[in-house]
Each structure stands twice: as C-alpha cells, then as structure tokens.
Amino acid sequence: MQTHTDPRASQTYLTRREQQERALAARSDDAMIRRIHLELADRYAAMARVPQAIAA
C-alpha cells in the first residue's frame, strides 16, 4: 500500500533533520561522531534537493 504525503511536509522534515544533525555535530567533542553527523546532514540536504526523494 502506497501512502502519499504532502511534499512540503517532507521538505520541512528533511530540512529540520539536516539542521538537527548539524547542531549535534557542532556540540560533539569527538571528531568521528562530528563527521558522522555532518555526513547525515549532507544526506538530508541532498534528499531535500531531489523532488523524487520527497515524493517517495
């Protein structure tokens, strides 16, 4: 069963998650953890830029 969501809500979610990951990276004292959070933030940002990712 396929569900449809409002693309703007998905965009908002992805943007919020990107910001959260960047904030977590900024607070981390561990370089590896900081890098992981930044990688996740970059992935959320990339998904937000691709309309198909939002519609899926």
URSUL-V827571 format. One record per backbone hydrogen bond with DSSP energy under -1.0 kcal/mol. NH is the residue of the N-H (numbers start at 1). CO is the residue of the C=O. If there is no record, write none. Layout:
nh co
NH CO
NH CO
//
This chain:
nh co
10 6
11 7
12 8
13 9
14 10
15 11
16 12
17 13
18 14
19 15
20 16
21 17
22 18
23 19
24 20
25 21
26 22
27 23
34 30
35 31
36 32
37 33
38 34
39 35
40 36
41 37
42 38
43 39
44 40
45 41
46 42
47 43
48 44
49 45
54 50
55 51
56 52
//
